[in-house]
Amino acid sequence: MSRLGSVFQPSNMPSWLILFILGAVLQNCRCQILPEYDAVPKTSFSCQGRTYGYYADPEVNCQVFHICPGAYGVGHYSFLCPNQTVFNQAYLVCDHPYNVDCSTADGLYSINNNFFALDDNDL
């Protein structure tokens, strides 16, 4: 094996350098370990005054989303995203946590106004 090839082997790197690189990577990662629910947890979310649509629940780190019936019914339906995923309010799907900033979910609730909306091409 050439000397150049052996320089970049992790086993030849000082352990402090490996930890330094790992620390730098993790510092810039929006990684989080989420609790794993086996049932939809009870939260204070309410559909009161909301239009029909899909709503992430920031109270449980967006691991739950609700479908509000708007004027089409009462109550709401709650769903749990698969383990280690969260509801992406921008795309209305369960997604990897590193793709979602749950703290901004309520600012994206207006995306639900697009349901049943007609544009000029539909007329």
JONORJO-V782899 format. One line per field, one symbol per residue. phi: phi as a letter, one per 40 degrees, with the letter a starting at -180 (. if undefined). psi: psi as a letter, one per 30 degrees, with the letter a starting at -180 (. if undefined). burial: I if it has 9 or more other C-alpha atoms within 8 Angstrom, else O. A space follows every 10 residues. Layout:
phi=???
psi=???
burial=???
This chain:
phi=.ccccccccd cccccccccc cccccccccc cacccbcbac ccbcdbcdgb cdibbcbccb fgcbbbbccg ccibgabbbb cddgbbcccc bfacacdccb bdcbdccbdc dccccgcbbc ccc
psi=kleeefegke ffkkeeeeee eeeeefegkh kkkkkjkflk kklgkkgkgk lkakkkjffh hgfklkjkfb fgalalkkkk llkgllkjfe fhlklkeffk jffgeffgff ffffkgkklf ff.
burial=OOOOOIOOOO OOIOOOOIOO OOOOOOOOOO OOOOOOOOOI OOOOOOIOOO IIIIIIIIOO IIIIIIIIII OOOOOIOIOI IOOIIIIIIO OOOIIIIOOI OIOOIIOIIO OIIOOOOOOO OOO
